[in-house]
């Protein structure tokens, strides 16, 4: 029998576990096996993962177990680490009028670049591109999120944080 929870703050770990299970089910779905960035379900699946993963990463940060890798996050980005990047992408994905979707007077909402594509888009001296053959870059404005190198890795690191508790 599960222990009852008297303090709503004690639900945080259970919420994180539930979110991680939801993310795992999404990643195991046919949309991601193999990855099909052209599916009409790809964007809503990514959005749901961003919602759930952002919540988990924020809970980890509150426990002083912040996921902090910075690989493939440009130093010029406002995000200082993956926790910030996921938060920025979640906000851009969920809030249609978000300024995070604007780049050089253009609105980029869930622009997908699959596989190695240097300078897939080039705007006023800035390249929006995917640097890897085995990954997918998703852009909101000029904010780039890699599916494998960012989203999958953040999920695995957050999962490790909560499985160790």
Residue, then its C-alpha position, 0 to 999 in steps of 0.5 A: x500500500x502506498x504511503x499517503x501524502x499529507x503535504x502537497x510539496x511531497x508530491x514532487x517526486x511522484x510528479x517527476x516519476x509520472x512525467x518521466x514515465x510519460x516521456x519514456x512512453x512518448x520516446x518509445x512510440x512509433x513517432x520516435x522509432x524510427x524518428x519521423x520528423x514529418x509526422x503530424x504527431x511529431x510536434x505535439x509529442x515534442x511539445x508534451x515532452x518539453x512540458x514534462x521534462x521542463x517540470x522534472x528539470x525544475x524539480x531537480x534544480x530545486x533539490x540542488x541536482x540541476x542538470x547542467x550540461x552545456x554541449x551544443x548550447x552556443x555561448x551566445x545563447x541566453x540559456x546557460x545550460x540544458x535546464x534553461x534551454x529546455x525551459x526556453x523551448x517549452x515556453x516558445x512551444x507552448x506560448x504562441x505569442x512568445x517573443x522566443x519565436x522571433x528571429x530577425x523580424x521573422x517568426x520561426x515556430x518549430x522549424x525542423x532540420x533533419x541530419x547534417x545541413x550546414x546553413x540550411x537557412x541563412x539570415x542576415x549572417x546567421x546560419x540556422x543549421x543541424x551539425x550532425x548526421x544522426x540528429x534533428x535540430x528544432x528551432x523556435x526563433x534562433x533557439x536550437x534544440x537537438x533531439x538526441x544531443x539535448x532532449x534524449x540526453x536531458x531525459x536520461x540525466x533527469x531520470x538518473x537524478x530521480x532514480x537515485x532518490 
